[in-house]
Amino acid sequence: MTASQGERPLLGKRILIGKPGLDGHDIGAKIIALTLRDAGAEVIYTGLRRSPDQIARVAVDEGVDALGLSILSGSHKELVHEVLARLRELDAADIKVFVGGTIPLEDQTELRELGVAGVYTSDMSLAEVVASLARALS
């Protein structure tokens, strides 16, 4: 691995950051988007208040490797279920889905059982998030 690859572990990866539902807080999503960009990823941000259908369609249209959902509203289980179902309908179940936000510990196992590749909470460092994504997308 070259120094460049080591410093930019997500080089060449396309990642969509989506904000499903009515949650209007996107500072965390923007911080993650910038962090992933700095780690080498091409990042697309959907903006606020997108439907699961809109997010899944953008993920497919943009040919992303991963989809990160930022959810602070408490409706993470329902929204993730809808996004995953829509990705399956669009024949894109191979897109790895990650969830970040306010996710209680008891819900994290259920999200993984639904097919989520990773759950990130505010107590994780940005370096941990990047390293985890790099491992999952390698």
C-alpha positions as CSV (number, residue, x, y, z in Angstrom):
1,M,0.0,0.0,0.0
2,T,1.4,3.4,-0.9
3,A,1.3,6.3,1.5
4,S,-1.4,7.9,-0.6
5,Q,-3.7,4.8,-0.2
6,G,-2.9,4.6,3.5
7,E,-3.9,8.3,4.0
8,R,-7.0,7.9,1.8
9,P,-8.4,4.5,2.6
10,L,-11.7,5.1,0.7
11,L,-10.0,6.2,-2.6
12,G,-12.2,5.3,-5.5
13,K,-15.3,4.5,-3.5
14,R,-18.6,6.2,-4.1
15,I,-20.7,6.8,-1.0
16,L,-24.2,8.4,-0.8
17,I,-25.2,10.1,2.5
18,G,-28.9,10.3,2.9
19,K,-31.2,12.0,5.4
20,P,-34.5,10.1,5.3
21,G,-37.6,11.3,7.1
22,L,-38.5,14.6,8.6
23,D,-35.3,15.1,10.7
24,G,-34.0,18.5,10.0
25,H,-30.6,18.2,11.7
26,D,-27.8,17.5,9.2
27,I,-24.6,18.8,10.8
28,G,-23.5,15.2,11.6
29,A,-24.2,14.1,8.0
30,K,-22.2,16.9,6.7
31,I,-19.3,16.2,9.0
32,I,-19.3,12.5,7.9
33,A,-19.6,13.5,4.2
34,L,-16.5,15.8,4.6
35,T,-14.6,13.2,6.5
36,L,-15.3,10.5,3.9
37,R,-14.3,12.9,1.1
38,D,-11.0,13.6,2.9
39,A,-10.5,9.8,3.2
40,G,-10.7,9.6,-0.6
41,A,-14.3,8.8,-1.3
42,E,-16.5,10.5,-3.8
43,V,-19.4,11.6,-1.6
44,I,-22.9,12.5,-2.7
45,Y,-25.3,14.1,-0.2
46,T,-29.0,13.9,-0.8
47,G,-30.0,16.8,1.5
48,L,-32.7,16.9,4.1
49,R,-36.0,15.2,4.3
50,R,-35.7,12.6,1.5
51,S,-38.0,9.6,1.2
52,P,-36.6,6.1,1.3
53,D,-37.6,5.8,-2.3
54,Q,-35.7,8.9,-3.3
55,I,-32.6,7.8,-1.5
56,A,-32.7,4.3,-3.0
57,R,-33.2,5.7,-6.5
58,V,-30.3,8.1,-6.1
59,A,-28.1,5.3,-4.8
60,V,-28.8,3.2,-7.8
61,D,-28.6,6.1,-10.3
62,E,-25.2,7.2,-8.9
63,G,-23.8,3.6,-8.8
64,V,-22.6,4.0,-5.2
65,D,-20.7,1.4,-3.3
66,A,-22.3,2.3,0.0
67,L,-25.2,4.2,1.4
68,G,-25.0,6.0,4.7
69,L,-28.3,6.9,6.4
70,S,-28.2,9.7,9.0
71,I,-31.2,9.3,11.3
72,L,-31.7,11.3,14.5
73,S,-35.5,11.1,14.7
74,G,-35.9,7.8,16.4
75,S,-37.6,6.2,13.3
76,H,-34.4,4.4,12.3
77,K,-35.9,0.9,12.2
78,E,-38.8,1.9,10.0
79,L,-36.8,4.0,7.6
80,V,-33.9,1.5,7.3
81,H,-36.5,-1.2,6.6
82,E,-38.0,0.9,3.8
83,V,-34.7,1.8,2.2
84,L,-33.5,-1.8,2.2
85,A,-36.8,-3.0,0.8
86,R,-36.6,-0.4,-2.0
87,L,-33.0,-1.3,-2.8
88,R,-34.1,-4.9,-3.2
89,E,-37.0,-3.9,-5.5
90,L,-34.5,-1.9,-7.6
91,D,-32.2,-5.0,-7.8
92,A,-29.5,-3.2,-5.8
93,A,-29.3,-5.2,-2.6
94,D,-25.5,-5.4,-3.1
95,I,-25.2,-1.7,-2.0
96,K,-23.8,-1.8,1.5
97,V,-26.0,0.3,3.9
98,F,-24.7,1.9,7.0
99,V,-26.6,3.9,9.6
100,G,-25.5,6.7,11.9
101,G,-27.2,8.8,14.4
102,T,-29.1,8.3,17.6
103,I,-29.4,4.5,17.6
104,P,-30.1,2.8,21.0
105,L,-27.9,-0.2,21.7
106,E,-30.9,-2.6,21.7
107,D,-31.8,-1.5,18.1
108,Q,-28.3,-1.9,16.7
109,T,-28.6,-5.8,16.6
110,E,-32.0,-5.6,14.9
111,L,-30.6,-3.2,12.2
112,R,-27.8,-5.6,11.5
113,E,-30.2,-8.5,11.3
114,L,-32.1,-6.4,8.7
115,G,-28.9,-6.3,6.6
116,V,-27.2,-3.1,7.8
117,A,-23.4,-3.4,7.3
118,G,-22.6,-1.0,10.2
119,V,-24.1,1.2,12.8
120,Y,-22.3,4.4,13.9
121,T,-23.1,6.5,16.9
122,S,-21.8,9.8,18.2
123,D,-19.5,8.0,20.7
124,M,-17.4,6.7,17.8
125,S,-14.5,8.7,16.5
126,L,-14.4,9.7,12.9
127,A,-11.2,7.6,12.4
128,E,-13.1,4.6,13.7
129,V,-15.9,5.3,11.2
130,V,-13.5,5.6,8.3
131,A,-11.6,2.5,9.2
132,S,-14.8,0.5,9.6
133,L,-16.1,1.6,6.2
134,A,-12.7,0.9,4.5
135,R,-12.8,-2.6,5.9
136,A,-16.3,-3.2,4.8
137,L,-15.8,-1.8,1.3
138,S,-12.4,-3.5,0.6
